Amino acid sequence: MKKPIRTRTKNETFNIITLLITLMFLFPFPSNSHEIKEDTIEKIIQKFLVNNPELIRSTLDNYKINFEKKIFKNTVRKLKKIKNPGIFQKNATITIYEFFDYNCGYCKSVLKVVLETLAEDKNINFVFVEYPILSQQSYTTAIAALASRKQGMYNEFHSSLMSLRGRINENQIFNTAKKIGIDIEQLKVEMNNPKIKDQLLQNRKIAELLGLNGTPAFIIGDIIYPGAIDKEKLKKMIKNFRES
């Protein structure tokens, strides 16, 4: 069996380019460099690599770090453009994003922490990023939640759904909606809106770019905090951001 042909990744290609540029600037080529033979250049590069391994490694490591930071910033910029629902306060100095799933027990446990913190601190915007990854029921619940925005009921519906124990099924979705006064027929119509599915797809792409494999996950500034958090930890996260 033939071995599969391996192609360079984008990172590897960038690393090679960085290495060549580094060599050009760091090694003093003679003035008649256009006359240097290929084997001479190879010997020069080999000698440089042997004599400066730490410099080459440091250069590539720094490039990788800067490259990853750039990707992260661009991804968060894309996330900000998605019109995800949330709790927005007039004088907010910080925005927190939470990727969650309605069938995630840890996500449910965090809701009380979030609401209490927002009640105490009026300078926080909190964005709910629907990221249904646990089951088809999670996906249906996310669609229903986003569909409730048409009636201005998202935040209340979100809290009610998060308070349900165990796996959420379709009957629970509509029963919960009915209890808080949502028009069920209008909700069902809006659930077929293709823009909602597109929004969930955009959220998923963002999560993949950020390397998020589970829920909950919080983003504050340029830091990702995966997993459930308690009130003390959330306040510490917010304090660290404001002091940075």
Residue pairs with C-beta under 8 A, 6 or more apart in sequence:
8 16
11 64
11 67
14 63
14 67
15 60
15 63
15 64
18 59
18 60
18 63
19 56
19 59
19 60
22 55
22 56
22 59
23 45
23 48
26 48
26 52
26 55
27 44
27 48
29 36
29 44
30 36
49 56
69 222
71 209
72 210
72 222
73 222
75 206
75 209
75 210
76 219
76 222
78 202
78 206
78 209
79 97
79 129
79 206
79 219
82 129
82 199
82 202
82 203
82 206
83 199
84 97
84 127
84 128
84 129
84 130
84 199
84 203
85 127
85 128
85 146
85 149
85 154
85 155
85 158
86 125
86 126
86 127
86 128
87 118
87 125
87 126
87 155
88 125
89 118
89 122
89 123
89 124
89 125
90 122
91 122
91 123
92 123
92 124
92 125
93 123
93 124
93 242
94 123
94 124
94 125
94 220
94 221
94 238
94 241
94 242
95 124
95 125
95 126
95 127
96 124
96 125
96 126
96 127
96 218
96 219
96 220
96 238
97 127
97 129
97 218
97 219
97 220
98 107
98 110
98 114
98 126
98 127
98 128
98 129
98 216
98 217
98 218
99 129
99 131
99 203
99 207
99 212
99 215
99 216
99 217
99 218
99 219
100 107
100 110
100 128
100 129
100 130
100 131
100 215
100 216
101 107
101 131
101 132
101 133
101 134
101 138
101 142
101 215
102 132
102 138
102 141
102 142
102 145
102 161
102 162
102 168
103 132
103 134
103 135
103 137
103 138
103 141
103 167
103 168
104 134
104 215
104 216
106 215
106 216
106 227
106 228
107 162
107 215
107 216
107 228
108 162
108 163
109 228
110 216
110 228
110 229
111 159
111 162
111 163
113 229
113 230
113 231
113 234
114 126
114 234
115 159
116 231
117 124
117 231
117 234
117 235
117 238
118 124
118 126
121 238
124 238
128 154
128 158
129 203
129 206
129 207
130 142
130 145
130 146
130 199
130 200
130 203
131 142
131 203
131 204
131 207
131 212
131 215
132 138
132 139
132 141
132 142
132 200
133 204
133 214
133 215
134 215
135 167
137 167
137 168
137 169
137 170
138 168
139 200
140 170
140 173
141 161
141 168
141 173
142 200
143 191
143 196
143 197
143 200
144 157
144 173
144 174
144 177
144 187
144 191
145 154
145 157
145 158
145 161
146 154
146 196
146 199
146 200
147 187
147 190
147 191
147 193
147 196
148 154
148 157
148 177
148 182
148 187
148 190
150 186
150 187
150 190
151 182
151 183
151 186
151 187
153 177
153 180
153 181
153 182
156 180
157 176
157 177
157 180
157 182
160 176
160 179
160 180
161 168
161 173
161 176
164 172
164 176
174 184
174 187
177 184
177 187
178 184
190 196
207 217
210 217
210 219
210 224
212 224
212 226
214 226
214 227
216 226
216 227
216 228
216 229
217 224
217 225
217 226
217 227
218 224
218 225
218 226
218 229
218 237
219 225
220 237
220 238
220 241
221 241
221 244
223 237
223 241
225 237
229 237
